[in-house]
Structures are given as C-alpha cells and as structure tokens.
Amino acid sequence: MRSRPPPASTDLPPTPRSRPSSRAADGGASGGTKCDTPIAGDRTRGVVVHHTAGSNTYSKADSKAIVRSTQAYHMKARKWCDIGYNFLVDKYGQIFEGRAGGTDRAVRAAHSGNLAVNTYTMGVSMMGNYDVTKPSAALKTAMVKLVGWRLGTNYLPAKGTYTLGGKTLNMIAGHRNVISTACPGKYGYAWLSEKGGLRDRTEDYLANYSTPIKDLWRSLGSSKVGAIYAGEAKTSGGGRLRAKSMELLSASTGKAYSVSGAVLTEYNRMGSRSGDLGYPRTDASAVTGGTRQVFQKGRIYLAKGKSKAYSLTGAINTLYVKLGASTGALGVPTSSTTVSQASPRSPSRRGTSPPRAAGPLPTAAMAKFSRTRLHRLRRPSPRRRA
C-alpha cells in the first residue's frame, strides 16, 4: 500500500507513470462479472466526485474489506455487474481501483445515474460520510494526485465546463450536479470549489505538466489526433498515448513521433514499441515508391496505392539500406521480413544426404520487394568443445 503522501505544499506535477495500481494489485475489489458493452468510452470528459456515505471510524487495514463490501452491495442489492465507482480513496490516502476494465481507460461505470456521464467520466468515491466530517489531509492529497493524473494525462484542464448527458458540468463535479442527491456530502462538496480546494489544487498540480508527447499533441491539434482513448502512459523505455486516429510515442531520451494508418497496423502486429521495431525515430515521410517510417530497430514501408504496410528488421533491413533502400535496385517491400530455420538437405536420387554435424540449424531471413526478393542466411556460432 501507499505511504502517507506529502502535504499540499509539496504537490508535484503528475507523470505518465503515476497511474494507480490495478485492483489485482491493491487487493480491494474482486473479479466481478462481465459487464455489457461498451466496456469503455472513447475518451474522458471529466471527473465526478462521490462519497460512500459509510463509517468514518475505520482503520487503514479495514479499507480493503470496505471496498469489497461496497462491491457486494452494488452487485447483489443493485444488480450491477460490478462495483459502480471507477476508483475509491480512503481517509489514509490509499487508492483502490473500482470497476474492472483498465485504470487508464474511460471504463463505463454506474456511479452517476446518467448513462452518458457513466460512460465518459471518471467516478471517484471518497470512503466515508462527508456530510458529517471534513475530508482528511491524506485523502485530499490522494484525490489531487488521482484526479490530476487522469485529467493531466488526457490533456484536460481542472477548471471549466462541458455538456454531457443533458447536463452542463464542471470538469471536476459533484454527484449532486448530475442527479438529485446529497452526495458527496456537505463538506465533501464544499471542498471541490473552496479556495485551495480540489479544483484549485488540481489546477496547480497540472500547471507545469509537460512531456514530448504532449508537445506533439499540441502541435498536431486534437482534431487531427482524434479523441484520446487512453491517456499518456509510461511504457518500457518511453511513453505512449493512444488516440482515435493515431498513437503518439516517445523513447525516454528522445522526441515524440506519431504512428498512424496502415503503418500503425503493421507496427502493432510487430508488437508495438516492445516488439522487433522499438520506438519510432522519425515521422512517416514520402520516399521513392511510397511512404517510409524509421524505428529504432527497423523500418515500415507503405507502397503507393497499397493499403497494407510491411516491416523490415534485422539483417534484411541493414542490407536493404546498404543497397539503396527504396531508391535502389530492389524497390519498395511487398512483404515483411520473415525468419525461419533452414531445413536439412533433402534426400538425393542415389540415397540420403550425408548426416549433418550436430548443432542448431542456421536461420534464414527473407523479404520480397517490388523488383526482386532478398535473402540473408545467418549461421549459428560453432559450439565450443568440452
């Protein structure tokens, strides 16, 4: 579990790596059941704050059981498929994932009483009854970090309004702004808008949030990138943002680049940034015969007039570049690099071929191009004698 967060004066800007742990890791809610589609919306519009209206005298160790009992109530008494909230935060600053589906997505929950609001907002509940007591300092700090993480990594402001489900809501709204209810309690609701409250602190928290991916998103424009499906997240070796029209990626020490269309389809087929290609090193650009995008460990080409892109990796990519790439004798790729183990020689007409020496077979790499094909045979290193 998380240690006690620092006081408000030391709030630091969010980072893509600061998303909450999953409920499998935090030990709160259990598996639940399969929920109806759509499981998630295609973007986050804002945040709705709730309270559980339960006991305020629980211990830190009680919180997991409280989350599980809340889930059981929602599923058994209300007949919901899972817990209604996306996240729950206790008075000690512990954050628990609520409804299953992924912490970085706009998972459709059942927290607000309005279908559109359930689909496109993050519903977070403060554990306790905040009609009779004020939120603790630890709870407030955890809320700032959780709300700031979701808004910040989706490039949304802490203040302002939007229209959804027939309601005009603040970016950080209370449940009572959606339907007629006392939630999130007298003191909980007052804290949202008071001076130095949740909106003010979250705005300060986001003020200096800047990354190469956010800079690229700004330069491209939200209309070109499309709705943000999953906010900027720390990945192995860099960062990634998934949007409707493209993905934006950045190696940890480099600038950000966009990957889209048929190139993105082939990139994801190859395992995305953790696969054989790694992170992008350039944007897609026009070359002789089509379009090319360079990655850390290879290239992807899309020939003119074609809808399918192909990737080159390893020795085939290295040799292709030496031979002039798309401007050379080979032209543009019409297949991706394939690697296979070379077969033993077939039997001859007069009998079988001599037995091979013991050891692994060599591997063969091959790719087809618009004018010919390219092979590369790599023999394994000889075994050392004992």
N, C-alpha and C positions, 0 to 999 in steps of 0.2 A: 504494500500500500504506500501511498504517497506520504512524504513527511510534511510537516506543517509549512505552508507557503510563506514567503516573506511578506512583510506589511505592505500596505498600499504604496508607500513612498518609493519602494524598490521594484514596482511592477516593471517588467521588461517587455519589449515588443515580442509578439509571437514569432515562432519559426515554423517552417513546414513540418519539423519533426515533433512538434509539441502536441499532436493529437492524442486523445485519451486512449487508454488500453481497451482491448475488447472485453466483452463480458466473460469470455472463456478465461481471460487472464485475471480479471478483477474479482471473480468468484461470486458475483451478485446474482443476476437473473439466470434462470436455467434455459434449456433449449427452446421452449415454446412450441408452437405448431406452425405449419405452413400458412402464410397469410395470402390473401387474394392479390392478384396483380392489379395495378402496377406496384411492385415492391418499393420502388423509389421514384421520385420526381426527377425531371431532367435538370433541375437547378435548385439552389437555395434562395429564397426571397427574403427571409428574416428569421427572427427568433421570438418564441412565445414562452414566457416565464410562468411557472406554476408553483404551488406548494402541495405537499401530500396531505396536509391538514392532520397529521398524526402526532404522536408524542414528541415532546421536546427534551425528554429526560433520558434518552438512550445513550449508551456508551459507544465508543468507537467500534468495538468488536460486534455490537448489535447491528450495525448498518447493513451487512450482507443479508442477514435474515429479514430485515425490514424491506429490502429490495425484493427478496423472494416472496414475501407475504403480499406486497403490493402487486406483484405479477400474478400471484394466485387469485387475488381478488378480481383483478381485471379480466382474467381468463374464465374463472368459474362463475362469478356473480354477474359480470357484464357481458360474458360470452364473446370476448375479443380473442383474436388468435394469439396474442402476446401482450406483454406489458404496453401500456398506452404511451409512455414517455420515450423520447429518444435518449435522454440522459437523466440521471439523478445525482444530486450533490448533497452530501451530509454536512452537518454543522462543524465537522472537523476538517473539511476541505477535501474529503475523498470523493472522487468522481466515478460513477458507475455507468456503463453502457446500458441503455434500456432495450428498446425493440431491436431485434436482430436484423442484420442486412448490411452492416458495414458502417464504421464510425465516420468515414469521410464522404458518405453519400447522403442525399436528401431522402432518407428512408421514410416512407409514408407510415405515420403512426396513428394514434387515436386519441390525441391529447386535447383537442380544442373544441370538438363538436361541430366542426366545419370541414368538409371533405377537402376543399382546395387548400385550406390552411394546414390541415394534417399532412398534405402531400408535399408542400413546398416550404415548410418552415421547420426549424429545429425546436422541438418542445423539450424544455429542461425544467425539472421539478426540484425545488429546494425541499429537503427532507425535514419535516416538522410543521408546526402550525404557526404561521407568521401573521395570524390575526391577533395573537396574544403575546408574542415576543418578537424582538428585532433579530434579524439575521446576524450571526456571529461574524467576527473579522475573518476567520479562516474560510467560512462559507463564501463571503463576499469576494475574497481574493480568488478562490477557485472558480467562482462564476465569471469573474472578469476574464480569466485565462481561457475558460471553456468557450464563452460567447465570443471573445476576441479571436480565438483560434478559428472558429467556424466562419465568422464574418471576414476576418483578415485574409485567410487563405482562399476565400471566394471573391476577394476584392470588393467587398461591400462595406459601406460606412456604418458607423454605430448610430448615427442620427439621420433623421429624415423620415419620409413616409412612403408607402407603396399601397396599391389597391389589389386585393385578393379576396376571392370568395364573397364579393359584395361588401367588403369592409375596407376602410382606409386605416392602416395600422402603422404604428411606429416601427422602425427597424428592430427595436427591442420593445416588445409589447407585453402586456399582462394578459392572462387568460380572460379577465373580465372585459377586455377590449374586443373579444371575439364573440362571447355569449354572455348572458346574464348570470353572473356568479360572483362570489366574494374572492375567489382565487386570483392572485396568490396571497391573500390576506392583507389586512390593513397596513401592517408595517412592511411586508414584502413588496406590495405595490408602490408604496411611497418611496422606497429605496430606489426604484427604477429611475425616477425623474428628479430626485432631490439633488442639490448641489453636492458634487463629489459622489453621486450615486452610480448605479451601474452604467447608465448611458455616458456620463462624464468620464468615468474611469476607463471604460472600453474605448472611447474616442481617444483618450490619451495613450492608451495601450497600443493603438494602431497607428499613431501619428508618424512613427519613423519606420514603419514596416516596408522594406524594400528588398527585392530579390531580382536577379536577372530575368526570371520568368515573368514576374510582374511587370518589369520594364518592357519586355517584349509584348506582353498582352496589351499594355497601354499603346504602344506604337502601332500594333496591328489594328486595334479597335475591337470592341466587344461584338460588333455586328459581323465582323469577318471571322473572328474566333468561334463565335456561337456561344450558346448557353454553357456555363461551367457545370459539367456533370459531377466531377469530383475535384475539390479544391486542391491547391498546390500541396504536394506531399513530399517528404524526404524519402528518397529511394536509395538503393545500393549504389553509391558513387555519385549521387547528384539529386536532382529534383524533377518532378513531373506534374503537369496539370492536364486533366482530361476534359475536353470540351466537345460540343456537338460537331464542329467542323474540322477539328484538328487536335493534336496533342502538342504541348509545349514542353521541351525537355532541356535540361542543362546539366552538364557534368559539374562536379563540385568545384572545380577550379576554372570553369570556362563560362562563356556566354550562352545564352539560350537560343534555341532554334525551333522552328515549327516543323511538324511532320503531318502530312495530310493525304487524303485521297488514296489512290492505288498504292502509293509508296508506303503509307501508314498500314495498309492491309498486309503488305509483304513484310514490313518491319515487325508487326505484331505476330505474324506467322513464324518469324525467326526468333521469337522470344523477347521482343522489345529490347529495352536497354540492358537486361541481364542475359540476353542471348548472344549469338555469334557476332552481332554487329556492334554492340555497345551503344554509346550515346552519339547523337548527330554531331558532326563537326562543321557542317555547312547547312544553309537552306537549300531546298531544291532549286536547280537552275537549268536553263536550256543549254544543251550541248548538241553536237552533230548527231542527228538521228533521233533526238528525243529529249528526255529530262533526266538529270542525274542528281542524287543526293549522296554526300560522303558521310560515312560514320567512322567511329574510332577503329573498327576492325574490318571494314568492307565498304561496299557501295551498293546502291539500289538504282536501277535504270528503268525508265518507262519509255518505250519506243513510241514514236509519233503515230497517232491513230489507233493505238492499242489501249486496252483497258486493264491489262494485267502487268504488274511490275515484277522485276526479277532482281535477285540479290547475288552479289559476288563476294566471296570471302576467301580467306586463307591464301594458299599458293596460287590459285587461279586468279584471284584479284590482283596479286602482286605482279604476275606475269602479264596479265591483261594491260595493266598500267604501263609496264615497260614496253609493250608492243604498240603503244599509242592510244590505248583506250578506244573510245568511240570514233576517233578520227583516224585510227589505224586500219590495218587490213581486215580486222575481224568485224568491225561494225558494232552494233549495239546488241546486248544479250537478248536471247529469245528463250532462255531457261535460267534457272538459278543454279548455283554451284551444288553439285551432288557429290557425295563422298561414299565410296563403297570399298569393300575389301577385295582385292584382286583374287580371282579364282585360281586353283592349281591347274596346270596344263591338262587338257583333255586327252583321253587315250588315243594313241596313233593307230594307223591301219594295221601295223605289224604287231600291236600289243600295247601294253600300257607304258606311259612315260616313266622315266626313272623316278624313284621316290624323292620328294623334296627333303631338304635338310630341315631338321626340327626347328621350330621357332614361329613367330607370328608372320602372317601373310602381309605383303605390302598393301598400302591403301592407295586407291586411285581417285582423283578428283576430276570432274568434267563439267563443262558448261557449253551450251550451244549459243551461237551468235548469228547475226543476220547473214554473214558470208561464209562461216565455217564453224567448226567446234574446236574446243581447246581441252587437251588432256594434261594431267600432271600426275605422275606416279611418284609416290614417296615410299621409299623402302625403310623398314624399321631398323633401328640400330642393332648391330650384331650383339648377340648375347655374350656376356663375359664367361670365360671358362672358370670353373670352380678351382 
